[in-house]
Structures are given as C-alpha cells and as structure tokens.
Amino acid sequence: MSTFGHLFRVTTFGESHCASVGAIIDGCPPGLELSAEDIQIQLSRRRPGQSNLTTPRNEKDLVHLQSGLEHGVTLGTPIALLVKNEDQRPHDYSETDLYPRPSHADYTYLEKYGVKASSGGGRSSARETVGRVAAGAIAEKYLKIAYGIEIVAFVSSVGKIHLPSTATATNSDDDNDDAPDPLSPEFRKLLDTITREQVDSHPTRCPHPETAERMTKRIIRAKDAQDSIGGTVTCVIRNVPSGLGEPVFNKFEATLAHAMLSIPATKAFEIGSGFRGTEVPGSAHNDPFIQRPDGSLGTLTNWSGGIQGGITNGESIYFRIGFKSPATISQAQPTAQYDGTPGSLAARGRHDPCVVPRAVPIVEAMAALVVMDQLLIQNSRRAARELLPPITTLPPTMVLPKKQGKVEEKEGGSA
Ligand SMILES: Cc1cc2nc3c(=O)[nH]c(=O)nc-3n(C[C@H](O)[C@H](O)[C@H](O)COP(=O)(O)O)c2cc1C
C-alpha cells in the first residue's frame, strides 16, 4: 500500500511521468504554524539536477499546498500537497518497451499488476519520494518545536570509500574499507554535533572534506564509464524522549527498518553498533547506566543506538542504510527482452550515477515520520493512563523509583 503510519498517516501518490506527485497527511496536530517554505527546504535538497553528481532531470519541485491549513496554521484536517512533474521525457525509455531493466522494478511491477506505467519507473521511481519528503518536513517542524528533536543524515560511504573513524584520518587509496567504527569516541562526537549545514557544504553530503572529494571522483568515474555506484547514509536522531516504540512487532527499530527499507534502492539497515556489535564482547558492548544532571537515567556509552527492547531510552538514535548502485546504466548490458529473446540493453534517459547524496533528505523524512507516529501513539497511551488514580499498593519492583536531582526538586517546589 502507499500509506505509512498510524496516527500520523501519510499516503503518497504519483508516478515518474504523470501530472504530479504528492501526499495526503492525516493526523497532523492542529495549531502548527506551517508555510510552504518549511517544506520547500527539504524538497529542494532532494530534487534532481542539484550538481553533476545527480541526474540532470530538471524539476523545480515547487510544493503546492491544497488543504489542511489556513492563515499559515494547520487545522488538524488532512493536508494535501502536490508537486508538478514538469520535465518528463517519456521517449527516453523506448528501449525499455522491449526490455525490463535488469535489477529495476519493470519486470516485477508487470508480474504483479499485469500492467505498468508506460515509461520510467512509474510508481517505483524516486519521484514518489517527493511526497515522503514533504510529509517528513511537516513532522519535523512539529518535533523540533514540541520536543527539540533534531534529525541529521549524511553520506557515510560511496563504493568502498568510507567516512573515516577518526576526524583526522584520511584514506589514500580509492578502495579502502575503513567503515566508521560506531564504538569510537570520534564517531559518537560526530553524531552529537553534526549539522545539516556541515552536511550540505559538499555536493556529496559527506561531512569529511577529503573523503567527500574522493567520493566525488568515484561517482564521476562511474558516470564516465556509463555505470553507477552505491553507498551508505548514516542518520542520527537527537533529543528523542524515552518510552517510544510499540513492542513487540512494532518495535522502534523494526519500524525504522520498515521505513528505511521502503526507500527505493535500499539493501541494508543497521541500528546502533550493528554488525560491528557482533565482534566485541558484552563487557565492552554493554551501555552502563548513569544519572543525568536532571536526575533521569542515561547511558555512559550508546552502542544500543538509543533503543532497548524496541523502546527508546532517551539516548540518540543512530542507524545506517545501504543503497545499491542504481540499476539504469547506459553501458550496454547483456540481458533478455520481455518475451525472453536474448539481447543487449543500453538504457537511455537521465539517471543518478549514485543515489546517496539525494537520499539524505529522504532518510531524514522517513525518520521524522517514524518518530512522529510513535510519539503520538505513546502520548495517547500516557494521556489515557493519567486519567486513572495512582495505584499505591504495588510492590516497589513494579513502579519507577522516585527520581533524585533537579526533576524532583522542581516537582517538590511546585507541590
Ligand atoms: C534519490 C533516488 C534516486 C534514484 N535514481 C535512480 C535512477 O536515476 N536510476 C535508477 O535506475 N534507479 C534510481 N533509483 C532507484 C530505483 O528507484 C530503484 O532501484 C528501483 O525502483 C527498484 O527498486 P529496488 O532497488 O528498491 O528494488 C533512485 C533511488 C533514490 C532513492
């Protein structure tokens, strides 16, 4: 289906070469000040034609708000928004009338529906993500105002070129496999401090300048060879309250994985220490508890990635997504036509040689949608519980102990 979320519910619509793409967002809280510009910022970060590293398809991607707000304030009613498709060139795809593109979605869509959009990727195209990014920008605005939540994604690898583990390290060769170590203090510092301005200071959206230059060369090399290359995007969500996530099937990380793996071209999802966490003993991997200045419990380290038991623990959430090398390449490739006739396909059309620079705002949007939905769910549970009188007969192991420190002082002061 094309709908994501429960209480903050987003339905996207549109194909790559139809009149428009967009979204309907149901469940946005009323009273949120919202302008087209709030949404446009993220759409412009996603749009094609931003640099020589992305597809030259020229779409301005200007958002048109249709409903759900008046005088710049949300009404609590469904918000409909659309973006016109302006630079369609269906004729670019005439070879693919005969050939399903290898590793694209032409064959599987046809198998599933028995009919498919006549040109481009149709619904499987990254044009569909316009609606997600617009909806995510709305969620993000609420999250920032109501909770101070910050979401920043960045490119952490292109091909085998990885953002180094330490701020000073540089890799000299093109095929270094030095993935950032989630257990390193340098990487944690990066997650604590990284900003979108830093990310956008280079067209690759990699925040390490030397690595970003090497990534640029790698993408250009793929492009010049009429080929493509993959990469990874890392994302951090800061200031998330504890208690979000719905055990057991809608655990926070399971919902994040669902959201991220619904983005086109994704092949992998890793939360917290991820695969690296399998290589260190529990004594090094455990996150010991400490008391924060406000009296609440925090953790000294954060290899869990801010989630335990499928529920947020108040630490930053961080995760990494693997994007494959885009399928559509103009290099001739032996394959078969729809009727099975062997042949060779050299795809025309304008395509991204590497999707990760443009995937950054899409990842941020999907992260915002997950946090927003889980927050509304948890807030409704909490509100329902707070209507009940406190139970004073429970054994101490069943309830939170009284907090020490500032929080209690504040509560004591107001009692
Ligand atoms: C931002 C972005 C841009 C993309 N651009 C292209 C592209 O130019 N050419 C292409 O073949 N695939 C591109 N893709 C990926 C395809 O949409 C995707 O691979 C295809 O729909 C098949 O789906 P799957 O890879 O998830 O199985 C892009 C994906 C994203 C996220």
The ligand as a Tripos MOL2 file, in Angstrom:
@<TRIPOS>MOLECULE
LIG
   31    33     1     0     0
SMALL
NO_CHARGES

@<TRIPOS>ATOM
      1 C1         17.0710    9.5140   -4.6600 C.3       1 LIG1
      2 C2         16.9840    8.2960   -5.5360 C.ar      1 LIG1
      3 C3         17.2520    8.4150   -6.8840 C.ar      1 LIG1
      4 C4         17.1930    7.3030   -7.7150 C.ar      1 LIG1
      5 N1         17.5250    7.4440   -9.0290 N.ar      1 LIG1
      6 C5         17.5710    6.3490   -9.8180 C.ar      1 LIG1
      7 C6         17.9880    6.4510  -11.1730 C.ar      1 LIG1
      8 O1         18.2960    7.5390  -11.6550 O.2       1 LIG1
      9 N2         18.0250    5.3220  -11.9200 N.ar      1 LIG1
     10 C7         17.6790    4.0990  -11.4150 C.ar      1 LIG1
     11 O2         17.7220    3.1120  -12.1030 O.2       1 LIG1
     12 N3         17.2840    3.9760  -10.1330 N.ar      1 LIG1
     13 C8         17.2160    5.0620   -9.3360 C.ar      1 LIG1
     14 N4         16.8030    4.9310   -8.0370 N.ar      1 LIG1
     15 C9         16.4470    3.5960   -7.5200 C.3       1 LIG1
     16 C10        15.2020    2.9950   -8.1330 C.3       1 LIG1
     17 O3         14.0740    3.7870   -7.8910 O.3       1 LIG1
     18 C11        15.0290    1.5850   -7.5630 C.3       1 LIG1
     19 O4         16.2230    0.8880   -7.6130 O.3       1 LIG1
     20 C12        14.0150    0.8040   -8.3590 C.3       1 LIG1
     21 O5         12.7500    1.3520   -8.1260 O.3       1 LIG1
     22 C13        13.9540   -0.6810   -7.9730 C.3       1 LIG1
     23 O6         13.6350   -0.8070   -6.6270 O.3       1 LIG1
     24 P1         14.6360   -1.5070   -5.5840 P.3       1 LIG1
     25 O7         16.0110   -1.1040   -5.9480 O.co2     1 LIG1
     26 O8         14.2130   -0.9360   -4.2530 O.co2     1 LIG1
     27 O9         14.4250   -2.9720   -5.7120 O.co2     1 LIG1
     28 C14        16.8400    6.0330   -7.1760 C.ar      1 LIG1
     29 C15        16.5580    5.9260   -5.8270 C.ar      1 LIG1
     30 C16        16.6320    7.0330   -4.9840 C.ar      1 LIG1
     31 C17        16.3630    6.8830   -3.5270 C.3       1 LIG1
@<TRIPOS>BOND
     1     1     2 1
     2     2     3 ar
     3     2    30 ar
     4     3     4 ar
     5     4     5 ar
     6     4    28 ar
     7     5     6 ar
     8     6     7 ar
     9     6    13 1
    10     7     8 2
    11     7     9 ar
    12     9    10 ar
    13    10    11 2
    14    10    12 ar
    15    12    13 ar
    16    13    14 ar
    17    14    15 1
    18    14    28 ar
    19    15    16 1
    20    16    17 1
    21    16    18 1
    22    18    19 1
    23    18    20 1
    24    20    21 1
    25    20    22 1
    26    22    23 1
    27    23    24 1
    28    24    25 2
    29    24    26 1
    30    24    27 1
    31    28    29 ar
    32    29    30 ar
    33    30    31 1
@<TRIPOS>SUBSTRUCTURE
     1 LIG1         1 GROUP 0 **** ****
